[in-house]
Amino acid sequence: MATQQNVTQDPEKDSAVRQATKRNESAMRPPVDVYETSDGIRLIADMPGVSKEHLRLQAEANTLTIEGDLVFEMAERMEALYADVRSTLYRCSFVLSSELDTSQIEAILKDGVLAVRIPKRAAFRPRRIEVQSG
């Protein structure tokens, strides 16, 4: 269920309100598509309103965590009386297979869509075996 939340122009007050709200709100799970290829895994997450500066990806042990803060940009001299949002925080996590190389994760954020590529370790990638005639 959606809740009402005050949105202000004052950066100091807005930051304090946002931090207090984050402690008490539940995070939204962004829609994520997961694709497996012969080279690894590709995740596509819809995170509208999240900028690169407010996005955090963390790979720890066999878990990938994605978090992003939804930031409302207000036009100059514009003041919102309220905003009807469920949460201003996106969060999801994935348990990763030991076949995946978490040290080689790549991520690109464009137009609110996060693309994450996690390659397989070299030992688990398919390889072509040359057959010799004898």
C-alpha positions as CSV (number, residue, x, y, z in Angstrom):
1,M,0.0,0.0,0.0
2,A,1.3,3.5,-0.9
3,T,2.1,6.0,1.8
4,Q,2.3,9.8,1.7
5,Q,5.7,11.4,2.1
6,N,6.7,15.1,2.2
7,V,9.0,16.3,-0.5
8,T,10.9,19.6,0.2
9,Q,13.3,21.8,-1.6
10,D,15.7,22.3,1.3
11,P,18.6,19.9,0.7
12,E,19.6,19.6,4.4
13,K,16.1,19.0,5.6
14,D,15.4,16.7,2.6
15,S,18.5,14.6,3.4
16,A,17.5,14.2,7.1
17,V,13.9,13.3,6.1
18,R,15.1,10.8,3.5
19,Q,17.6,9.1,6.0
20,A,14.9,8.8,8.7
21,T,12.4,7.5,6.1
22,K,14.8,4.8,4.8
23,R,15.3,3.3,8.2
24,N,11.5,2.8,8.5
25,E,10.4,1.9,5.0
26,S,10.5,-1.4,3.2
27,A,12.4,-1.5,-0.1
28,M,10.8,-2.1,-3.5
29,R,12.1,-5.1,-5.4
30,P,12.8,-3.9,-9.0
31,P,11.6,-6.1,-11.9
32,V,14.6,-8.1,-13.0
33,D,15.0,-10.3,-16.0
34,V,17.8,-13.0,-15.8
35,Y,19.3,-14.6,-18.8
36,E,21.9,-17.3,-19.0
37,T,24.3,-17.5,-21.9
38,S,27.2,-19.8,-22.6
39,D,29.5,-17.1,-21.2
40,G,27.7,-16.2,-18.0
41,I,24.6,-14.5,-16.6
42,R,23.0,-11.2,-17.6
43,L,20.6,-9.3,-15.3
44,I,18.4,-6.5,-16.6
45,A,16.7,-4.5,-13.8
46,D,14.2,-1.6,-14.2
47,M,15.1,1.1,-11.8
48,P,13.5,4.3,-13.0
49,G,14.5,7.5,-11.2
50,V,17.8,6.0,-10.0
51,S,21.0,7.8,-11.1
52,K,24.5,6.3,-11.2
53,E,25.4,8.3,-8.1
54,H,22.6,6.7,-6.1
55,L,23.2,3.1,-7.2
56,R,25.1,0.5,-5.2
57,L,26.2,-3.0,-6.4
58,Q,28.0,-5.3,-4.0
59,A,29.3,-8.8,-4.6
60,E,30.2,-10.5,-1.3
61,A,31.0,-14.2,-1.2
62,N,28.3,-15.8,-3.4
63,T,25.7,-12.9,-3.1
64,L,25.1,-10.0,-5.4
65,T,23.1,-7.1,-3.8
66,I,21.7,-4.2,-5.9
67,E,20.4,-1.1,-4.1
68,G,19.3,2.2,-5.6
69,D,17.8,5.4,-4.2
70,L,14.9,7.0,-6.1
71,V,15.5,10.7,-6.1
72,F,12.8,13.2,-7.1
73,E,14.3,16.2,-9.0
74,M,12.1,19.3,-8.5
75,A,12.1,22.1,-10.9
76,E,13.4,25.4,-9.5
77,R,10.8,27.4,-7.5
78,M,8.5,24.3,-7.5
79,E,7.3,22.8,-4.3
80,A,5.5,19.5,-3.9
81,L,3.0,19.3,-1.1
82,Y,3.1,15.5,-1.1
83,A,4.3,12.5,-3.1
84,D,2.4,9.2,-3.2
85,V,5.1,6.6,-3.2
86,R,5.6,3.2,-1.7
87,S,9.3,3.6,-1.1
88,T,12.3,5.5,-2.4
89,L,14.6,2.5,-2.1
90,Y,15.1,-0.3,-4.6
91,R,16.8,-3.4,-3.2
92,C,17.3,-7.0,-4.4
93,S,19.9,-9.7,-3.9
94,F,20.8,-12.9,-5.7
95,V,22.7,-16.0,-4.7
96,L,25.3,-16.7,-7.3
97,S,26.6,-20.0,-8.5
98,S,30.3,-20.8,-7.8
99,E,30.6,-21.1,-11.6
100,L,30.4,-17.3,-11.9
101,D,33.4,-15.0,-11.6
102,T,32.3,-12.2,-9.3
103,S,35.6,-10.3,-9.7
104,Q,34.7,-9.6,-13.4
105,I,31.2,-8.2,-12.9
106,E,30.3,-5.3,-15.3
107,A,27.3,-3.0,-14.9
108,I,25.8,-0.3,-17.1
109,L,23.0,2.1,-16.1
110,K,21.2,3.8,-19.0
111,D,17.8,5.5,-18.9
112,G,16.7,3.8,-15.6
113,V,17.7,0.3,-16.9
114,L,20.6,-1.5,-15.2
115,A,22.4,-4.2,-17.2
116,V,24.7,-6.5,-15.2
117,R,27.0,-9.1,-16.8
118,I,28.5,-11.8,-14.7
119,P,30.9,-14.0,-16.6
120,K,31.5,-17.7,-15.9
121,R,34.9,-18.7,-14.6
122,A,37.1,-19.9,-17.5
123,A,37.0,-23.5,-16.3
124,F,33.2,-23.6,-16.7
125,R,33.0,-21.9,-20.1
126,P,32.3,-24.2,-23.1
127,R,35.3,-24.7,-25.2
128,R,35.8,-26.2,-28.6
129,I,37.9,-29.4,-28.8
130,E,39.8,-29.9,-32.0
131,V,39.6,-33.4,-33.4
132,Q,42.6,-34.7,-35.1
133,S,42.7,-37.4,-37.7
134,G,45.0,-40.2,-37.0
